[in-house]
Amino acid sequence: MTNFSLIDGLRGIVMRGPNLTESCSFFENLWGLTLSHSENDEVFFRCNGSEPIAYGLINNPVFGIEYIHFSTKDRSSMNALFKQLVKQNCTIISKPGEFNDFSGGYGFEILDPENRRLRFRTDALKLTNNKKWGYPDKVSHVVLNTPDMERLQDFFTSVLGFRVSDYSGDQMVFLRCNNEHHTIALSRSNHPSVNHVAFDLSSIDEFMHSIGRMKQAGHNVSWGPGRHGPGNNPFAYFVSPPGFVVEFTTELQIINEKKHQPKVWSRNDPASMDLWMTAGPPSTAQRTAMQGKPDPGFPNQINSKGK
Ligand SMILES: [Fe+2]
């Protein structure tokens, strides 16, 4: 893997909102996650992989992102990342230190320009790989809606060290921090929110099997199955009980850093976002669900510059 960013991967995302933990059975019994930890008003799920906090739900009166969770290779990369972000005048929530939650490890937190909390963690608890055929291995990517795509793209590339993989017209940009085509993508919108969170299956058979499991339980695909142009990944989207859009995906493109050139995929060509032409364009209801609920940003923000 080429280390162009000190961030080497996406661990997952934790969401907050009213009565979110009531949706546990959807994520556990249908979507295919496994409870890794729960306490009071918080539940955390793992996938088949070793990450203990792949997806989390926290009860809170306000809908939004609790934090997006990234990893670095080791503690010295973590310290170097912190230095880099202080230099860039990022809003620091906490300086590098030990985490005292169940996943432990070492890291820090910042706010992005739209007040999303980003948590960076290394040396965390690693669970034993628990491969269950037909169930998600990990969180593949998070797509964020933003009212200022240029500013957020600049933050992810110039400040965090991500690279642009591709564009979908002037509506979306796909960003990578490792050799996977995108771990974060940005989509133009009226407000900051989560567009969707994608979970990776290790084969096309497991991807289709997951769609079948949902269908048999009465949850039909809301968009898909199809294969996207940017990233070349098969997709199947569902709307979860709290209204969050979640995606099954697989076979996401691995980038060759020496050869890859970002491309602008046309939004006028129906095959661009739907290579197989099986899914058709997203319905109005799907587009509305993907707008997400406006996220006012992480509460209790601290306006320290980490000095
Ligand atoms: Fe996606």
Residues whose N, C-alpha, C, O or C-beta is under 5 A from the ligand:
A	BS01	LIG	A198 E247
